Amino acid sequence: MNAMNRPDAAPPPLLETRDLLIKFGGVTAADHVSMQIEAGKNLAIIGPNGAGKTTFLNICTGWLKPHKGKVFLEGEDITPLPPRKIVRRGVARAFQIPQLFTEHTALENLLISAAAREGLRNPLQNLHNISQRDEMMHLLDLVHCTDVADRVVVELSEGQRKLIDIAVALALKPRLLLMDEPTSGVASSQKHEVMEILVGALAEAGVTSVFVEHDMGIVERHADEVAVWNAGNVQLRGTPREILEHPDVIRDVIGEEVA
Amino acid sequence: MSDISQHSPSRGLVKSGSLPSMRALLTLLAVLLLAAVPFIAPSMQLLINLALAKGLAVLGVTILLRAGQVSFGHALFFGISAYAGAFLTASLPGADIVLVLIAGVLGAALSGLLVGLFVVRYRGIFFGMLNLAFSMIFWSILEKFYHITGGADGIRLTRPSVLGMALERDSFEAVIFYLSVVLMVGLGWFTLRWFASPVGQIFQTIKTNETRLEYLGLSPKRALLSGYLLSAMLCGVGGSLMAMTQGVVTPEYVWWVRSAEMVFIAVLGGAGSVRGAFIGALIYEIVRVYASAFAGDIWQMLLGGFLLVIILFAPGGIMGIADSLIGKGGKSRPTTTKEDAQ
């Protein structure tokens, strides 16, 4: 009997991976990764460079196909699906290097995202006149970018582009948002501000998030849960306090001598 | 290969202020002037009719330039449409002009879909050369199957009827001329609206970020195919008008030089510009006819030199020059979809 049909059975996790394996030449980037992501939390993924964090996001969104193992979204096997079909099921992605339409304005990037979400096909309707315009302006407000709405993306700072990239993903109204280093490229003095804005926007939109992060200050302050990646697998998982005080993490990830 | 599509005025620097309204006014004046040609310069009517037909085909190439793709084989759809019309009038003498046009555009759309399904998997030079390959395959078929296609001599397209009436040559030429003007205005307007629409904007993002497009839940191939189909149909309209104007179709319609000519005109007029497609075609045809009369064999060299100057000093093409002249003194800003809708 299908677990979904049992009234007493716990609902399947929002995202689940089972025994993921992927190798690039001699390097094992995902080494039998099995993990579950529950809805409603902000999960941070930390770990040294080359540990397989981004590869994990790429597999979960269908960009890379694992040699072995499966990915489930609320119990549905999404492993063979291309990214666009996974996106349509409610999984959005923001990138380490913002992936935006550089010749369009910030607002147009969001409007295109809304048009994609709604499947708008009227060839005579102006993009600027679609009914989702106010909603997109609100999203821009949410990420504190209203003042750059009409500026072409190439004119924006890296931090602004990061926020627009995330807003474009949020415009899809996802259930799960996967982000790769949301504060990289942002000035140190602005990182916490950017994350405050971001976490606030996610909470308002009711979106579960998974984000790869190298800044432990960000992780400590903004994550609900932390997974430590090492050599292509999850080494540890727990609350930020548990993880950041763990001797292995202090030694291998933070890079300090253990007292 | 130099990315000529990057000179698209859709995002190029234009001048703000009164530019859109001034542009609309000048467009209206140009259309009225064109409509008056049979009265004020009847000797130019045929030449301008051919330029308008070519301009519609160039508009097809222009659409692809907006997505950053250059096709060196779009004469394929120009030719397929022309031959579809010729075969129709051969088997159904006196077929109506609208029927000939529809048959041509359907032929172009169908072939555009078949070729498009294959070529949208490629980008850049591969996209351009695959289009060229398809057009040359069709050219070979036209040349070799002479018992069906008439070979290099081509086949005649007998004069279609107009709303059931068999017209004399002069009357028919007037009809086809005004039909060309109406189609130029109608399809030009539609293309501008399409560019500004969500589906047109999604098509244009192929030029800048296919990864994001995929992560918006869209297929870049399908997005490119939609524009490819539209571009093939526009080439089909141009080919059909050209065939009905000339009364004969030959393999020259799909010869690679014809495809290159379309790209040449698109860049000359302003790569990515709807108005530029027609202005470029008009200038090209006029220069070609008069330069070949007065400058013998060096007219191609003159045009080539002119194109070099355009690429080096005015990458926005003739429309870019016109925009900067009209908007002189205005503040520079990138255009948006708002301008596309003007």
Chai-1 contact restraints between the chains, C-beta under 6 A:
chainA,res_idxA,chainB,res_idxB,connection_type,confidence,min_distance_angstrom,max_distance_angstrom,comment,restraint_id
A,P83,B,E214,contact,1.0,0.0,6.0,A-B,restraint_1
A,P83,B,Y215,contact,1.0,0.0,6.0,A-B,restraint_2
A,R84,B,E214,contact,1.0,0.0,6.0,A-B,restraint_3
A,R84,B,G217,contact,1.0,0.0,6.0,A-B,restraint_4
A,R84,B,L218,contact,1.0,0.0,6.0,A-B,restraint_5
A,R84,B,S219,contact,1.0,0.0,6.0,A-B,restraint_6
A,V87,B,Y215,contact,1.0,0.0,6.0,A-B,restraint_7
A,V87,B,G217,contact,1.0,0.0,6.0,A-B,restraint_8
A,R88,B,G217,contact,1.0,0.0,6.0,A-B,restraint_9
A,R93,B,Y215,contact,1.0,0.0,6.0,A-B,restraint_10
A,Q99,B,N209,contact,1.0,0.0,6.0,A-B,restraint_11
A,Q99,B,T211,contact,1.0,0.0,6.0,A-B,restraint_12
A,Q99,B,R212,contact,1.0,0.0,6.0,A-B,restraint_13
A,F101,B,T205,contact,1.0,0.0,6.0,A-B,restraint_14
A,F101,B,T208,contact,1.0,0.0,6.0,A-B,restraint_15
A,F101,B,N209,contact,1.0,0.0,6.0,A-B,restraint_16
A,T102,B,T208,contact,1.0,0.0,6.0,A-B,restraint_17
A,E103,B,R11,contact,1.0,0.0,6.0,A-B,restraint_18
A,E103,B,T208,contact,1.0,0.0,6.0,A-B,restraint_19
A,I112,B,Q201,contact,1.0,0.0,6.0,A-B,restraint_20
A,S113,B,L216,contact,1.0,0.0,6.0,A-B,restraint_21
A,A115,B,P198,contact,1.0,0.0,6.0,A-B,restraint_22
A,A116,B,L216,contact,1.0,0.0,6.0,A-B,restraint_23
A,A116,B,G217,contact,1.0,0.0,6.0,A-B,restraint_24
A,A116,B,L218,contact,1.0,0.0,6.0,A-B,restraint_25
A,L120,B,P198,contact,1.0,0.0,6.0,A-B,restraint_26
A,R121,B,V199,contact,1.0,0.0,6.0,A-B,restraint_27
A,P123,B,W194,contact,1.0,0.0,6.0,A-B,restraint_28
A,P123,B,S197,contact,1.0,0.0,6.0,A-B,restraint_29
A,P123,B,V199,contact,1.0,0.0,6.0,A-B,restraint_30
A,L124,B,R193,contact,1.0,0.0,6.0,A-B,restraint_31
A,Q125,B,S197,contact,1.0,0.0,6.0,A-B,restraint_32
A,N126,B,A196,contact,1.0,0.0,6.0,A-B,restraint_33
A,N126,B,A341,contact,1.0,0.0,6.0,A-B,restraint_34
A,L127,B,P198,contact,1.0,0.0,6.0,A-B,restraint_35
A,L127,B,Q201,contact,1.0,0.0,6.0,A-B,restraint_36
A,L127,B,T337,contact,1.0,0.0,6.0,A-B,restraint_37
A,H128,B,T337,contact,1.0,0.0,6.0,A-B,restraint_38
A,V152,B,P334,contact,1.0,0.0,6.0,A-B,restraint_39
